[in-house]
């Protein structure tokens, strides 16, 4: 068993901290608020909600000094330097573009948008107004992911042929809730299928010595529930270089939530790819009974690591992060759009 520990490195300019504003007060916004509170580069400055009552309650819970009863009011606050957008998916583009126009840096919850067209508008708005933009995939900020990329690039399991990725969970059935309401961008593909697509593209890219790789073919199927959203779905992606990926996502049942990479010399398995644990990276070479375990540990919790990943880029005056660039997000959105189209045929 091998262990590697990481701590956040990199000089924070002039010991300053980013003043974060949070758009929305749902569960994931609370997760990010805790992350900023535990981070080294950020501080909570304000929260905005469609309801002042909700905003004030959230502000009290996380000790945030300012609460606003609308997102527009928050974006007018001169103390807010960056915003985290945790609204339902259909509102990501609207408020990211508004934030860019207000000169605020942006960390937007996944998926970046509802369509390629919306995502493109967001990326262009960020470039036009010279602000940072990043899609919030926590696992992309964890050093375990970078270690997997390194292992694949140096041929640890030989030539990569097949990638398998799954992310499923049993969500309480609420027809008007975010996950099952089509108007709110519900469905398993956008909510958790986006993880599997992003990982497959990342690892297929690593196998070819690139930052990521886009598939040349997308085939998908799934089950559309009573509310019109895909409650579970599968996809097969075909990449250049004889690499294929099999993906599974779902809202109705539990799955292993694993990633497997099969190569000419062996296999690499991630028992906990989306929220890495001590299970680490498992490598087994063909013909060997021995499983090599590589643990990649971080100091602090993953939400704080994500906040610091974005925060350090902003403080260093970078407009995007290599963990998830705008180009990468656009490529992901293209696959998600095609996958959803296949399921809805």
Rosetta blueprint (number, residue, H / E / L):
1 X L
2 X E
3 X E
4 X E
5 X E
6 X E
7 X L
8 X L
9 X L
10 X L
11 X L
12 X L
13 X H
14 X H
15 X H
16 X L
17 X L
18 X E
19 X E
20 X E
21 X E
22 X E
23 X E
24 X L
25 X L
26 X L
27 X H
28 X H
29 X H
30 X H
31 X H
32 X H
33 X H
34 X H
35 X H
36 X H
37 X H
38 X L
39 X L
40 X L
41 X L
42 X E
43 X E
44 X E
45 X E
46 X E
47 X E
48 X E
49 X L
50 X L
51 X L
52 X H
53 X H
54 X H
55 X H
56 X H
57 X H
58 X H
59 X H
60 X H
61 X H
62 X H
63 X L
64 X L
65 X L
66 X E
67 X E
68 X E
69 X L
70 X L
71 X H
72 X H
73 X H
74 X H
75 X H
76 X H
77 X L
78 X L
79 X L
80 X L
81 X L
82 X E
83 X E
84 X E
85 X E
86 X L
87 X L
88 X L
89 X H
90 X H
91 X H
92 X H
93 X H
94 X H
95 X H
96 X H
97 X H
98 X H
99 X H
100 X H
101 X H
102 X L
103 X L
104 X L
105 X E
106 X E
107 X E
108 X E
109 X E
110 X L
111 X L
112 X L
113 X L
114 X L
115 X L
116 X H
117 X H
118 X H
119 X H
120 X H
121 X H
122 X H
123 X H
124 X H
125 X H
126 X H
127 X H
128 X H
129 X L
130 X L
131 X L
132 X L
133 X E
134 X E
135 X E
136 X E
137 X L
138 X H
139 X H
140 X H
141 X H
142 X L
143 X H
144 X H
145 X H
146 X H
147 X H
148 X H
149 X H
150 X H
151 X H
152 X H
153 X H
154 X L
155 X L
156 X L
157 X L
158 X L
159 X L
160 X E
161 X E
162 X E
163 X E
164 X E
165 X E
166 X E
167 X E
168 X E
169 X L
170 X L
171 X L
172 X L
173 X L
174 X L
175 X L
176 X L
177 X L
178 X L
179 X L
180 X L
181 X L
182 X H
183 X H
184 X H
185 X L
186 X L
187 X L
188 X H
189 X H
190 X H
191 X H
192 X H
193 X H
194 X H
195 X H
196 X H
197 X H
198 X H
199 X H
200 X H
201 X H
202 X H
203 X H
204 X H
205 X H
206 X H
207 X H
208 X L
209 X L
210 X L
211 X L
212 X L
213 X L
214 X L
215 X L
216 X L
217 X E
218 X E
219 X E
220 X E
221 X E
222 X E
223 X E
224 X E
225 X L
226 X L
227 X L
228 X L
229 X L
230 X E
231 X E
232 X E
233 X E
234 X E
235 X E
236 X E
237 X E
238 X E
239 X E
240 X L
241 X L
242 X L
243 X E
244 X E
245 X E
246 X E
247 X E
248 X E
249 X E
250 X E
251 X L
252 X L
253 X L
254 X L
255 X L
256 X L
257 X L
258 X L
259 X E
260 X E
261 X E
262 X E
263 X E
264 X L
265 X L
266 X E
267 X E
268 X E
269 X E
270 X E
271 X L
272 X L
273 X L
274 X L
275 X L
276 X L
277 X L
278 X L
279 X L
280 X L
281 X E
282 X E
283 X E
284 X E
285 X E
286 X L
287 X L
288 X L
289 X L
290 X L
291 X L
292 X E
293 X E
294 X E
295 X E
296 X E
297 X E
298 X E
299 X L
300 X L
301 X L
302 X H
303 X H
304 X H
305 X H
306 X H
307 X H
308 X H
309 X H
310 X H
311 X H
312 X H
313 X H
314 X H
315 X H
316 X L
317 X L
318 X L
319 X L
320 X L
321 X E
322 X L
323 X L
324 X E
325 X L
326 X H
327 X H
328 X H
329 X H
330 X H
331 X H
332 X H
333 X H
334 X H
335 X H
336 X H
337 X H
338 X H
339 X H
340 X H
341 X H
342 X H
343 X H
344 X L
345 X L
